[in-house]
Every structure is written in C-alpha cells, then in structure tokens.
Amino acid sequence: MSESQPRVLVLSGKAAAAHPVAEALCQHFHVDVFDNMDEALAALRSEKYHACFADVGDFLPLERALVGEKSSLVLNTIGEGVCIADADGRLSWSNKRLRAFAPEIIEQVRRICIQALTMFTQQSGNLSDALRRRSNSKKFTFQVEQRYFEMICSPVIDERDTVQQVVAVVWDATSGRRLQTKIDAIDAAGRELAKIDSHAVASLSPADRLKFLQDKIIRFSKDLMHFDHFAIRLLDKRSNKLEVVIAEGLPQDALEIDLYAQPEGNGISGYVASTGRSYICHDVEKDPRYVPGLTHCKSSLTVPLHLFDEVIGVYNIESEQVGAFTEDDRQFAEIFGRYVGLALNILDLLVVERSTITGRITGSVLQEMAQPLNDIITEAQSLKEEYIGDDTMRSRLDRVCDHVEQIRRALRDVAAGPRTVLGSQDSADTEPKQKRLIGKRIVIADDEPNIRQTIGDILASHGAHVERCKDGYETCTILEQSEGKHLDLVISDIKMPYRNGYEIFAAAQRCREGLPVILMTGFGYDPNHSIVRASQEGLSSVLFKPFKVDQLLTEVGKALGVALTEKTEQQPA
C-alpha cells in the first residue's frame, strides 16, 4: 500500500469479526487493526487517521475517552491550578499544576472550597436559577507566608438542582500583588512630592525653596525607585533645548552636552522629548541613539515628564548593568514622572504668583499714595511762602519735600520689579568716598538693558572696570577667551537667551577655578534650578530682584574681600 493513501483505524468487535471489514478496506486504504480500546486510544494519540471503524457499542466509549484525553491535556497544560471539591471537602480531582502546590496551599484551597459550598447551598430564593448564572461564581484571596493567591469557585449543579461539588481555579498572584503594592507606594510618594504647602514654602528663602523640591525628588528616586544615577531635563520652549535642572550621580561633562527636543541627532532624551514615548536602552553599545552619560553605563531608561498632555521634559536613569530596566521599571518611572512634572510646575506657579501679586500690590499702593504725597508737597510749598526769612524752617520743609520724592522713587522702583535696582537714583547722586574696586574686572550679564547699565554704573563709580553682556553667549565667549582668566567677578542673571545661570557658573569655573560668581533672579524664579546646583559647587551668593544698592555692594564686597558698605544688611527672603 502507498504511504499517501488515507489511513483508517479499525477497532475489532463483533461486527468486524462477522464481516471481513478490514480485508475489504485494505484494498483501498492503509488500515491499522486493534483488538482493545487502550491500543486504539494510544494509536489515535500518536497517529493521524482519516476515519475510524468500530461497533456502535465500542464507538461511544472510544469517543468519550478521546474527549476526556483532550480535556485532561488542556487542564494539565494551563498555568492555573484546577480542582473539583466534593461536599465533604475532599478534592476528587486536580490537575498537575494544583498538585504541584505545597501541602499548606492545597489545604487552604480545600478549606475555601468547603466555605464556597456552604455559601452556594445556603443561598435563598430560586436556587437553581441563581446557580445557573455564570456570575454566581465567588472570588477568594488568601496568603501563605510571603505568597499571595487568588481563586474562583463555581458550583456544579446536578440533575436535582442541588450543589454537591465545586470547581475551583487557583493562581499565584504574588507578582501582581507586589507590582500593585509598588505602584501604590509610588503613587503615594508622588502625591507627597506634589504636595507643596504654599505657606511652608513662603517661609523659606528663595534658594531653600528651590532646594526643597530637589531634595524630595532625589530622596524618592533613591529610596523608592532605587535609581542612583539620573538626570531631569526641562524643555525650554523658546530654544527647544533640554536644560538639566536636577542630576544625581552623573559626571559633569555628560550634563554639559547640549540636547534638543528632536527625534534624531539629540540622543535618547531628544527622541523622548519630541515624541512623548518612553525608551528602554538595553545595551548602550548597540543603540545608535545613546549619547554618553554615566562613565560605565551599560543600559538606560528615559521617560517623558508630562504636565497634563504636554511634554515639559525628560527623566533619564542610567545603570552600570546591561539590561537593568524592565517594563515594570518603565511603568514606575512614567507614574513618578507625572508627579515630578506637576511638582515642578506648582513650584514655578508659586513663584510667578508671588511676582505678579507683588507687582499688583505695589502698583495699587503707588496709586493710592499719589494724592496724599502730592498734598504734602503742596502744603510744604505753601508753608515755605509763609516762612520767608526763616531759613531754618524753610530748610526743614525742603527736606520734607526731598523725602516725599524719595518715597515716590522707591515705590516706582518696586513697581518696576526685577527690571530695576532699588535706590539706584540716590546712589547715582552720591559719589563713593573711597574707590575700593580700582583694578577689579567685573562682567555684568543680563538681558534687561536697565539692569546691565545700572549695576555697571554703580560698580564703575567704585572704580571697577566693567564688561556688560546682553546674553549667555556673549558671557561665555568672554569667559572662554584668554582675557577671562584675568576677571575678578561675574554677576549674571539666571535666565537669558542661549545660556542659563548654571551654565555661566560652570563656564566661569572652567575659566578659573574659584572665580567668584553672583547669580540674580526675579522673585526667586529659577526654572532650571541653577541656584541650587551652583550653590553645591561654590556659588558666591544670590541676589533676588528687586534688590537694593546696598545689598548689591555688600555681596560684591564679600565676593571680592573688600568693604563697600558701612554695614551689612540682611537680605530679605
């Protein structure tokens, strides 16, 4: 017979014995004849047959046996434990997975099955209809040592509409429970991170206010996320540049790499910021997008920082091991990243709110005081006419008018906010007795022309040689040139085109280690956390606009080791 012929199985029985069935079939098919049921079942499991010939009395048992074989195969292959429990709590059948459980786990399953049987049989109302509903199954959870299990029990209804058995499906839920526990912990930490009490923050100095949030992020990243090497970059919408605001454990040269929110040519961070998609780099040596970061980095994870539906930056984590990050890590970092973005935004809003409210209040005070101040001037002028010939009284009235004018200028200066230096007009009218900054070379960097000019004029009046810069590029160019090594002090705003305050501070330290730097910011606004980062590396001081002339001279004097004011004033928070 040809091997390509159809195969037929014949189970020898009474009919087959009375008629030469096998002989007739052999003329047209490949025929295998078996004398008993076990041999026939074994052949059906191992071979493919096109037809099966058997007595009617043998065929039904054969068919049922085949169905049972398939059902048993399915039940023993699935990953969950399956069992049937009788009314007395005995497990009359169980699959291989359930039998592989430890005895204490099987005992717990048996007890829950008895509990489920009691619940099903004690149900009130139309029992049979209720039991026939699929939704009548009950779910249970239990714990054995450090492992968690879940199981579903369903009633088996007999022909008398009574429950005598329960079918139970059991699975190990430990990993899922641990995953959910970790997510809950991250969620709680995120809520704590974003919980910024405006009253508590308001009592801090601007520098401490900025450090307050950074310390929280670093602590949660290490203790909860277990990330020791990471950097947070925020997106500057004006330049599309990703500015480093918080970093931990990464080398300085890696943080100074310029990255932009573009899908190509700007590393993984640029890709994530531009697409809003998280990225796991399992092996940095095989990933062309990776830009060098940690000295011995082998893998990295980068997730976007979202504020609602907008990408405002990236959270980048690096490891010294290949394949250190999993999909669970990605999910954890994404959840944490949303809270980081929210917290950063809340802190900025508080600072902006302070700036806006201060300006509004000052403007209102100026408006309300305008008429009373005018009345004082008018009354003083009238009194001067009455005291003609009394030079002493007229001199006192002139001083009153001068003081009123000083009040007007002070209010106008405060209303101008970060765009002015308080008391600069009075300072311009007073020549310093001793020019103690002769020979000192100072760079003033600010994109606000009035600030550059005013500070430059004040310091020049004390004898300093002043270089004014309108943006970060000009400032860094001077610092990178050979003449930069002869500078004595750099005074820079923290937010200017092309470079932020920290980048200017870092450039100054590269120019000459220990070169004093004073940073300035309006109302404590520091979107790139330049103040906190620079303070950790030797920043001389910070001036919060609007500041007074005496405050400027005090900080410049401290940085250069000279006394420019008669007394040192405490800078307000």
TORMI-673343 format. One record per residue: x, y, z of N, C-alpha, C in turn. Coordinates in steps of 0.001 Angstrom, whole numbers, plus 500000, padded with zeros to 6 digits. Layout:
BEGIN
XYZXYZXYZ;...
END
This chain:
BEGIN
500834498819500000500000500000500000500884501253500000;500433502254499328501168503508499279500990504274500587;502094504980501035502032505745502268501113506945502125;500840507340500864499989508512500644498509508176500735;498184506891500867496780506513500970496192506951502314;494894507241502352494235507579503626494386506451504630;494506506856505932494685505869506994493362505660507716;493076504399508005491824504037508677492161503161509877;491521503482511029491695502671512237490470501783512387;490709500487512623489627499529512838489780498940514235;488736499143515089488697498533516418487906497241516290;488591496121516415487956494813516190486855494557517213;485638494195516720484492493899517583483644492817516947;482400492674517465481528491615516918481237491830515443;480929493059515054480598493339513655481814493134512766;482910493572513257484133493429512475484527491970512317;484229491171513368484564489744513300483623489009512355;482336489408512275481352488718511438481548489046509958;482134490215509688482325490624508293483790490939508058;484288490520506927485709490791506623485921492272506284;485630493157507272485710494601507026487147495020506719;488076494588507560489462495012507401490016494615506049;489650493372505614490177492910504327489636493762503183;488368494128503284487775494949502221488395496344502205;488623496914503389489196498266503448490638498302502989;491358497206503225492775497162502850493000497323501353;491953497016500552492102497133499106492166498601498662;491705499505499519491656500921499124492362501871500108;492579501429501332493154502310502351494298501619503088;495047502470503849496045501927504772495312501659506085;495226500416506510494376500019507637495234499520508789;494905500055510046495514499538511277494395498923512107;494560497647512504493542496925513266494021496743514697;493123497071515672493449496930517093492359496112517781;492781495291518738491852494367519396491220494951520658;491828496005521275491236496542522504491269498073522501;490525498647523423490333500099523483491633500842523790;492448500349524717493678501051525111494634501192523944;494767500086523142495666500166521994495151501166520967;493837501156520773493256502093519806493462503542520246;493272503850521557493471505198522067494922505639521921;495844504701522195497265505023522055497609505360520608;497035504624519672497302504884518252496715506229517825;495515506536518307494883507803517939495661509001518474;496330508822519642497135509912520181498416510141519387;498962509089518800500266509197518148500200509302516628;499111508883516030498995508884514574497804509716514123;497830510086512833496717510821512246495924509885511354;494644509746511697493756508872510927492658509689510259;492268509207509040491209509896508303489836509349508648;489791508134509188488497507532509540488706506496510626;487605506202511348487666505212512427486455504283512261;486687502944512268485618501963512088485537501107513355;484323501084513988484139500307515221482665499978515379;482374498982516219480982498682516565480360499903517260;479029500015517131478338501113517793478589501085519290;478602499939519880478819499808521325480211500224521745;481180500077520850482551500485521174482831501942520797;482096502463519837482427503782519314482174504897520335;481014504817521049480698505853522027481733505910523154;482122504769523747483182504827524769484502505360524205;484786504991522930486010505466522304485975506995522148;484841507525521709484703508967521519484837509702522861;484160509175523887484231509827525198485655509810525756;486334508702525532487707508594526002488602509624525311;488370509845524010489151510827523271488897512252523790;487612512568524038487273513889524582487906514069525949;487846513029526772488465513105528088489966513319527999;490602512647527030492034512825526838492361514284526499;491585514881525582491818516274525187491576517223526360;490510517003527100490196517864528248491298517792529295;491761516575529546492833516407530529494111517109530076;494378517016528751495558517686528206495471519190528430;494294519762528161494112521206528336494265521593529800;493607520889530682493612521238532099494995521076532735;495774520124532220497113519920532774498159520845532147;497765521539531075498705522432530391498590523869530865;497389524318531238497200525707531645498007526016532902;498299527299533108499166527707534205498496527771535560;497156527707535625496450527774536897496172526376537446;496014526325538759495604525072539380494096524908539275;493634523693538957492201523415538812491867522170539623;490740522219540333490348521043541111488835520975541236;488353519778541600486937519565541899486861519113543349;486071519831544153485929519504545572484525518968545835;484436517857546584483141517264546935482575517956548171;481344517558548527480651518188549654481395517995550967;482152516902551105482890516674552337484259517344552358;484548518147551313485815518862551265486943518086550617;486664516872550165487709516067549517487906516541548085;489174516652547665489463517018546287489432515752545444;488306515564544725488128514334543947488962514327542673;489331515502542209490201515586541013490963516903541055;492204516882540546493008518104540434494010517930539303;494384519024538688495359518943537596496786518988538144;497735518862537248499139518787537653499594520065538356;499125521223537879499560522495538462499149522598539921;497914522197540229497469522292541612498192521276542494;498420520077541940499123519060542735500560519451543026;501108520414542230502483520857542449502586521886543574;501454522430544020501476523386545123501916522695546414;502449523488547338502851522967548643501619522483549411;501781521507550328500631520950551067499817522014551807;500478523038552365499731524054553103498858524898552172;499300525054550911498496525802549942497276524971549537;497489523663549291496375522779548918495357522708550049;495832522694551292494917522656552430494079523929552504;494690525061552220493954526328552212492897526325551098;493256525753549933492289525650548827491107524787549239;491397523673549906490334522763550335489373523459551307;489916524230552239489070524923553217488174525957552546;488723526662551578487921527682550877486835527015550045;487127525846549473486109525123548707484929524734549612;485207524286550837484133523946551789483322525205552101;484015526320552302483333527590552573482442527992551408;482944527809550181482160528164548996480928527266548858;481094525962549120479954525027549060478858525445550029;479249525832551219478271526273552220477536527518551740;478262528458551146477650529684550648476655529379549537;477034528498548617476151528187547486474870527491547939;474990526549548878473817525771549305472888526571550213;473415527659550845472593528444551747471936529654551073;472148529795549786471535530924549100470021530803549112;469366531935549308467908531965549340467366532269547955;466026532198547790465387532494546515465413531276545616;465323531521544348465300530460543351466722529958543151;467085528922543867468463528436543916468959527982542559;468156527212541844468633526649540588468913527734539562;468019528735539469468262529819538515469505530610538896;469670530879540171470836531637540621472127530884540342;472078529584540586473285528794540408473661528648538950;472673528743538084472981528586536666473608529846536070;473518530939536809474122532160536300475641532078536480;476321532443535431477793532390535484478330533352536540;477634534480536736478098535484537674478034535016539121;477480533823539355477347533331540718478665532818541287;479680532732540449480990532314540936481509533312541973;482287532802542927482827533633544007484353533669543934;484891534875544188486341535040544158486867535147545582;487990534477545844488611534473547172490101534812547031;490667535344548094492118535584548152492644535027549466;493866534549549446494488534075550688496001534214550574;496665534172551704498107534344551771498729533184552519;499818532662551987500595531625552650502032532126552718;502468532439553936503774533059554165503871534351553359;504828534482552446505008535722551692504402535650550290;503584534625550051502971534474548733501468534722548815;500943535335547735499526535665547667498865534845546558;497642534360546846496908533542545881495491534078545705;494957533854544523493568534168544239492900532923543651;491617532747543917490907531592543378489441531938543127;488860531266542145487441531424541811486762530063541966;485666530060542711484898528828542927483563528931542201;483211527877541478481939527830540754481196526552541142;479856526619541366479090525438541777478820524484540612;478802523199540912478409522172539938477006521698540316;476040521850539425474634521546539721474286520189539129;473698519320539947473307518006539437471881518068538888;471375516903538483470053516848537855468927517194538820;469195517203540117468169517556541104468275519024541528;469057519811540785469264521221541059469887521459542438;470729520557542841471442520732544106472956520798543832;473658521379544799475104521543544657475808520486545491;476559519644544821477311518610545509478818518787545350;479207519600544368480634519787544101480908521262543742;482176521620543866482641522957543479483880522793542605;483912523540541517485114523601540672485877524868541053;487149524730541341487969525872541762489163526053540825;489443527294540504490626527663539721491501528541540621;492781528175540784493688528842541721494938529305540989;495406530531541305496658531009540699497458531845541692;498769531854541445499692532618542287499666534087541846;499216534976542732499085536400542405500170537237543075;501245536592543520502277537309544272502901538437543460;503299538140542219503962539169541412503025540327541130;501764540019540812500799541081540562500538541910541800;500458541254542976500232541970544215501427542874544544;502632542355544350503824543165544605503897544341543644;503521544093542391503516545168541408502540546262541816;501342545861542242500345546839542650500788547588543907;501433546847544826501939547488546046502979548547545707;503864548222544751504890549184544334504244550396543665;503255550158542822502564551262542157501869552152543183;501233551534544177500570552306545231501574553150546007;502761552549546281503794553284547015504307554464546198;504501554246544885504962555324544015503902556416543918;502650555993543834501556556958543770501517557812545044;501690557154546198501697557892547466502888558851547536;504052558369547076505240559231547079505048560412546132;504422560142544981504164561211544027503244562263544587;502225561821545312501303562778545937502036563633546981;502930562974547724503717563712548714504657564706548019;505194564277546863506091565140546102505366566388545613;504144566204545127503377567326544577502657568124545653;502716567637546901502052568331547999502967569443548510;502885570585547864503728571721548237502855572733548963;503058572839550257502292573767551084502773575195550817;501888576014550262502283577378549904502738578170551118;502123577925552288502528578650553494503927578235553943;504191576905553885505514576420554284506582576901553313;506276576866552019507242577303551014507503578804551135;506450579566551434506600581014551533507549581415552656;507639580592553702508516580917554831509981580624554537;510273579938553425511649579611553067512240580730552230;513567580814552270514235581748551369514110581198549959;514261582045548932514136581542547557515074580382547254;516314580442547743517247579341547473516790578059548154;516338578181549426515864576998550145514582576455549532;513764577345548967512524576918548341512810576031547127;513829576394546382514191575610545208514828574279545610;515623574308546663516288573084547122515288572120547756;514212572669548299513177571881548960512640570785548032;512309571159546811511749570194545857512815569224545361;514016569727545096515076568852544598515391567741545590;515458568079546875515752567065547890514685565977547907;513435566378547736512346565396547697512497564443546515;512760564991545341512878564171544134514046563195544263;515179563677544753516345562800544900516059561699545917;515411562052547029515126561053548065514198559962547545;513111560344546900512177559347546386512791558524545259;513612559140544432514256558408543337515175557322543874;515865557623544971516801556650545541516103555602546408;515263556064547336514669555160548307513546554311547731;512755554887546862511585554178546347511818553608544956;512362554426544068512581553971542699513889553186542563;514791553341543530516103552670543514516938553096542306;516823554381541918517615554928540834518676555837541440;519951555455541318521036556226541913521683557191540921;521517556944539623522137557778538596521034558286537666;520704559560537791519613560073536956519770561567536739;519054562054535755519031563485535454517643563869534983;517211565051535377515939565598534920516241566818534064;515756566791532840515930567917531928514559568506531618;514455569829531692513214570508531346513359571182529988;512244571233529269512231571782527918512050573296527961;513011574014527377512899575459527207512166575695525883;510938576171525960510122576301524757510693577318523772;511409578311524283511956579321523383513049578747522485;513918577943523056515056577421522301514899575953521921;513871575270522463513657573834522252514775572999522871;515525573599523790516657572925524422516211572220525702;516826571081525969516557570331527192517597570726528243;517167571518529211518069572040530231518091571114531443;519286570773531926519422569955533129519018570792534344;518070570287535139517661571007536346518025570243537617;518023568924537559518395568107538718519207566924538201;520305566630538846521134565493538439521739564851539681;521910563557539627522487562819540743523323561665540200;524613561671540540525475560554540187526017560562538776;525708561582537967526191561636536589527364562607536484;528353562324535634529531563195535524529179564547534906;529950565576535254529668566936534800529724567063533287;530688566391532633530811566541531181529591565987530454;528949564978531032527735564425530412526574565408530524;526519566143531629525426567098531837525582568346530983;526789568615530510527014569819529725526793569607528231;526409568391527831526099568126526422524778568805526067;524773569601525003523554570276524570522638569297523848;521424569162524343520426568278523732519162569080523465;518520568784522333517296569475521950516192568453521706;514960568921521806513810568029521638513582567746520159;514428566880519625514339566468518228514540564963518154;513812564275517265513853562800517238515182562202516800;515979562950516051517253562420515570518389563369515930;519563562782516227520761563573516459520864564210517826;519934563915518733519966564508520068519781563461521158;520280562279520885520255561220521882518858560699522168;518801559833523160517526559249523564516630560311524199;517223561221524967516433562264525618515724563139524593;516431563506523519515811564308522468514671563578521790;514868562267521580513815561452520956512583561376521847;512787561129523143511667561005524081510913562326524214;511657563432524307511017564747524466510201565133523246;510659564745522060509963565139520832508784564232520515;508862562957520916507789562001520588506837561740521746;507299562000522985506465561696524145506428560222524480;507326559408523887507357557959524125508536557591525027;508293556693525958509376556194526818510328555328526003;511548555158526517512563554433525748513463553666526699;513532552341526502514461551496527260515624551134526355;516818551500526770518029551123526043518670549959526807;518535548754526292519019547568526995520543547447526952;521171547956525886522626547869525757523106549122525014;523795550022525719524179551308525118525148551129523955;525929550046523973526911549843522909526252549448521592;525007548989521651524302548552520441523205549519520021;523040550608520757521961551551520453522557552838519884;522311553143518607522914554336517991522378555649518547;521237555612519242520666556850519778521353557296521071;522036556389521732522576556710523057523701557734522971;523620558775523813524682559775523957525375559507525282;526722559421525316527444559044526541526982559824527765;526760559079528866526350559691530122527222559196531256;526731558201532009527496557601533093528760556944532526;529868557088533237531161556618532732531121555149532315;530520554312533148530460552881532839529013552441532587;528241553299531959526827552988531715526700551828530737;525776550922531039525501549780530169524066549786529640;523155550424530374521760550490529920521114551730530515;519986552143529921519324553359530400517819553273530192;517116554114530930515658554240530817515332555731530792;514555556159529820514176557565529693512672557664529489;512020558463530331510572558646530217510273560137530115;509184560496529432508828561921529335508218562425530633;508438563706530929507760564370532033506562565094531446;505383564700531886504159565295531344503550566281532333;503012567355531807502119568227532562500797568175531803;499893567355532343498653567030531638499038566328530323;498731566879529161499050566188527907500287566770527221;500981567659527897502133568331527295503432567789527874;504413567514526995505743567083527433506538568316527837;506986568355529096507749569513529586509208569154529857;509573567878529685510956567488529927511099565976529911;512259565478530392512522564041530435513174563670531757;512958562420532142513558561842533350514407560679532872;515741560810532966516670559826532412517407559100533531;517374557763533506518039556936534519519055556036533824;520205555841534456521245555017533847521752553970534839;522231552857534289522721551748535114524053551243534576;524825550671535459526108550088535068525958548634534645;524742548131534543524485546746534138523705546715532823;524020545748531968523273545550530722521880545020531053;520866545546530378519501545062530567518973545259531973;519313546364532604518926546584534009517468546987534169;516823547450533085515479548012533215514432547149532518;513294547001533176512199546187532670510995547072532336;509951546438531796508720547161531523508087547674532816;508261546930533906507752547410535195508467548701535601;509798548744535427510552549962535744510047551132534905;509777550858533636509268551914532755507940552447533272;507055551522533675505755551941534189505906552752535474;506792552295536363507019553025537617507534554439537325;508520554524536439509128555826536142508130556774535482;507261556252534639506253557101533993505287557683535027;504849556842535973503940557324537017504634558394537855;505864558100538286506620559049539105506892560331538326;507178560192537026507490561340536192506345562330536086;505118561829536089503964562736536023503894563611537277;504206563018538421504202563797539652505369564783539695;506521564391539143507662565304539093507301566535538256;506698566303537098506289567414536244505290568325536934;504343567723537654503337568507538362503975569333539475;504901568727540234505551569433541343506393570602540841;507139570382539759507945571466539200507059572621538750;505928572291538159505022573336537688504399574103538854;504028573383539927503435574046541094504423575027541705;505695574608541816506701575498542406506877576751541556;506913576588540241507041577748539357505830578659539472;504639578059539575503423578861539697503438579696540975;503945579110542074504016579858543332504928581067543207;506060580876542502506999581982542331506396583058541429;505774582614540311505158583565539396504028584316540098;503261583574540923502171584209541656502725585290542589;503831584966543269504429585956544179504851587198543411;505479586989542235505912588126541431504733588973540976;503685588311540495502509589029539987501805589798541091;501590589116542234500886589769543348501690590943543888;503028590752543998503864591846544491503744593064543589;503791592834542276503664593946541344502316594630541445;501249593831541581499913594424541674499748595238542954;500222594671544077500096595382545358500864596692545320;502109596640544792502924597847544737502266598902543857;501736598478542714501045599408541838499845600042542515;499100599240543278497933599779543991498354600780545057;499434600439545812499933601350546854500392602666546230;501118602555545103501589603759544425500419604642544007;499370604016543479498198604771543044497483605423544233;497343604655545328496637605184546498497418606307547191;498754606238547120499571607236547831499861608464546994;499532608423545721499878609535544836499275610848545325;497977610845545630497317612079546042497812612589547399;497926611711548424498464612196549707499867612781549587;500724612169548767502076612694548597502044614053547904;501158614177546921501013615481546254500533616553547239;499615616167548107499108617126549108500214617586550049;501105616644550439502214617008551328503127618022550640;503450617765549356504307618704548615503649620079548528;502351620091548195501638621369548066501623622140549386;501348621415550470501297622065551789502665622584552192;503722621818551888505079622256552227505461623506551450;505097623541550169505400624723549362504658625959549894;503419625757550330502650626882550889503281627397552170;503737626457553016504363626854554269505668627611554028;506388627233552995507636627931552688507372629403552385;506232629676551733505886631071551429505619631859552708;505066631164553700504746631839554960505991632086555808;507035631265555574508240631383556396509389632033555629;509051632956554778510110633686554079510920634462555117;512215634287555058513096634921556032513523633991557141;512777632878557326513150631890558356513848630729557643;515150630865557442515892629868556655515860628488557301;515860628433558622515846627128559300514570626363558967;513427627039559095512150626375558811512041626019557332;512466626916556456512381626621555014513273625431554658;514445625305555333515334624158555075514677622857555515;513994622892556632513297621689557118512180621290556149;511466622288555620510395621995554648510966621431553346;512135621915552949512791621355551751513134619881551955;513600619533553173513916618134553469512652617262553401;511526617821553860510260617082553758509940616790552294;510090617783551449509822617579550015510786616552549412;512066616584549828513050615601549334512659614189549766;512223614034550995511836612711551493510611612177550735;509657613083550444508486612661549665508913612177548285;509837612880547682510316612476546354511044611127546417;511786610878547495512461609587547664511440608451547782;510340608746548512509279607735548641508681607423547266;508445608463546480507899608257545137508824607381544288;510136607690544316511089606915543514511161605471543977;511133605279545300511198603914545847509991603094545404;508797603705545439507590602998545006507640602677543517;508155603629542732508270603367541290509268602247541030;510351602225541778511359601168541604510776599796541935;510047599712543065509463598429543465508424597979542442;507637598944541937506628598598540925507277598058539661;508494598541539366509214598048538182509711596631538378;509767596175539639510125594785539945511535594446539531;511730593280538875513067592797538541513796593656537520;513156594670536977513793595470535923514552596675536474;514741596735537777515439597885538345516210597474539589;517077598393540055517809598227541312517313599311542257;516812598902543411516211599850544345517255600825544887;516936602118544806517838603138545338518952603517544401;518882603113543139519983603407542215520079604894541913;518913605589541905518931607017541625519679607779542714;519406607416543972520106608061545088521595607758545045;521919606526544650523327606136544589524062606922543517;523347607184542402523989607929541309524319609352541722;523557609877542683523783611252543138524874611355544199;525345610165544654526335610172545738527623609506545263;528703610246545205529991609698544781530648608970545958;531109607714545770531757606977546865532989607726547382;533176607678548698534323608355549309535623607664548916;535564606320548881536774605562548542536444604580547404;537233604650546351537009603753545210537828602482545427;537178601517546096537891600306546517537866599185545470;537281599443544319537248598409543271538185598741542118;539083599698542328540038600036541266540897598802540953;540999598491539677541774597327539252540966596048539161;539726596063539642538888594869539600538133594803538262;538171593640537631537482593427536345536225592585536603;535073593159536265533786592513536577532937592416535312;532320591238535098531390591028533990529964591105534522;529122591940533877527698592040534220526908591435533066;526120590372533323525354589706532270523868589714532613;523069590376531761521615590414531962520971590850530645;519878590206530263519214590589529018518301591794529200;518214592335530430517461593555530698518433594735530662;518317595614529644519303596704529494519439597581530728;518330597908531384518387598799532539519210598197533681;519062596874533885519828596196534946521321596230534613;521666595913533357523083595920532953523706597296533183;522988598306532719523525599659532798523632600131534240;522577599877535028522559600375536405523650599730537247;523732598405537218524758597710538017526152598120537553;526319598210536230527620598613535704528022599996536171;527065600946536146527370602311536584527720602356538069;526976601599538884527236601586540336528639601073540625;529010599958540009530329599366540277531449600203539658;531152600794538508532167601658537886532435602876538755;531398603370539443531600604527540328532509604188541497;532662602910541805533574602472542867534952602097542306;535146602357540994536460602157540409536634600888539599;535608600052539476535757598782538770535756598982537257;536452598083536556536373598015535095535278596998534762;534226597480534086533026596661533895532863596272532426;532541594989532212532197594466530885530738594027530930;529900594600530049528464594285530044528139593315528918;527315592280529229526908591261528245525384591150528222;524808591052527012523349591033526887522756589633526862;523585588590526758523048587224526752524130586234527190;523735584964527285524658583932527745525790583661526782;525525583812525498526565583536524500527727584527524645;527406585818524757528465586823524920529265586563526195;528551586209527261529214585975528547530189584813528464;529729583700527908530589582510527809531761582757526857;531534583560525813532626583876524881533758584598525602;533403585569526444534424586291527219535144585342528172;534374584463528832534972583535529792535889582524529118;535588582185527879536392581177527175537644581775526554;537665583092526397538857583743525851539926583895526935;541136584178526498542257584263527448542068585387528463;541374586467528033541188587569528965540272587195530122;539508586146529952538615585714531020539364585292532266;540596584841532101541380584383533253541769585530534171;541638586753533679542009587913534480540792588559535136;539628587955534999538428588505535620538455588283537130;537782589174537850537703589047539304536314588635539778;535262588875538972533903588582539409532970588529538200;531982587606538283530921587512537269529586587676537979;528774588620537507527415588814538028526458588538536878;525596587516537033524772587089535900523347586774536312;522408587135535447521025586690535602520969585198535290;520015584476535890519981583026535683519236582618534419;518400583507533871517605583135532689517798584169531596;518664583817530638518948584678529491518938583824528230;518866584443527056518970583669525822520296582925525724;520260581728525222521415580893524862522100580177526024;522107580731527225522728580037528355521958580386529621;521834579403530536521211579714531825522293580017532862;521848580363534068522774580766535112523788579698535471;523351578438535530524292577387535909525365577202534840;524964577291533578525941577127532503526988578234532552;526571579449532893527530580542533022528439580308534232;527857579822535333528669579493536514529712578431536165;529268577367535463530192576291535094531300576809534169;530931577693533228531942578270532323532947579102533102;532481579817534125533389580624534955534370579740535703;533908578588536183534797577683536919535800577020535988;535399576779534745536360576244533768537400577304533414;536956578565533372537873579663533062538941579779534147;538504579792535401539440579818536526538740579255537746;539259578191538283538645577553539439538579578536540602;537379578671541178537199579577542299536834580993541904;536661581261540602536265582604540157534896582929540762;534780584016541556533506584317542214532383584594541209;531201584056541496530024584274540653528848584630541547;528136585696541185526890586069541855525764585919540834;524743585155541173523611584975540276522448585851540724;521661586304539753520491587142540027519241586482539446;518117586680540128516844586160539627515709587024540149;514634587108539387513483587901539788512543587137540694;512374587578541926511454586993542908511752585511543169;512988585070542987513330583679543256513009582738542123;512658583260540950512300582392539814513553581729539263;513552580424539223514729579667538772514262578400538070;513782578493536830513199577333536153514181576197535915;515481576486535887516473575442535642517213575016536906;516781575520538064517402575181539342518901575476539325;519268576555538635520679576941538560521236577266539933;520417577918540771520899578352542077521283577167542944;520398576165543012520674575002543851521916574272543373;522014574063542080523143573308541531524451574067541730;524437575375541453525655576161541586526050576325543054;525056576417543946525353576574545377526117575376545914;525830574195545370526523572984545810527981572956545348;528314573846544397529653573816543810530433575105544042;529981575937544997530781577094545371530274578436544906;528993578565544596528430579858544206528629580868545329;529049582092544978529322583117545995528045583548546699;527027583989545939525775584430546545524710584592545471;523497584921545920522361585114545023521682586430545379;521323587204544378520558588433544561519176588243543955;518154588506544738516786588317544283516174589674543943;515917589880542682515363591137542188513928591335542695;513564592588542995514404593788543003515203593884544300;516491594155544194517340594288545372517840595729545481;518326596072546685518808597416546942520265597556546542;520678598795546338522084599068546002523000598547547096;522625598780548360523461598321549476523614596796549469;522531596092549113522630594630549035523613594224547949;523546594869546791524483594593545699525918594825546162;526168595972546780527532596294547208528027595357548299;527119594950549194527506594007550254527963592684549668;527190592131548712527540590826548134528785590920547258;528916592019546512530128592205545705531349592318546618;531191593066547722532294593202548675532702591869549271;531715591043549637532022589713550187532774588862549169;532310588895547917532928588060546879534366588473546596;534647589784546709535981590281546376536850590540547600;536248590389548795537017590573550015537322592019550343;536402592924549961536574594337550286535289594854550914;535363595961551665534197596553552318533708597715551478;532498597579550921531939598640550084530812599389550775;530313598841551892529252599496552655529678599568554109;529100600528554836529471600698556232528929599583557100;527775599017556725527207597912557494526586596912556534;526519595683556980525965594620556150524499594435556464;523648594516555446522216594329555639521823592897555334;520875592425556090520363591080555832519437591113554633;519651590227553724518818590160552521517487589508552842;516365590142552482515066589553552805514803588301552011;513987587391552598513638586159551889512656586474550791;
END
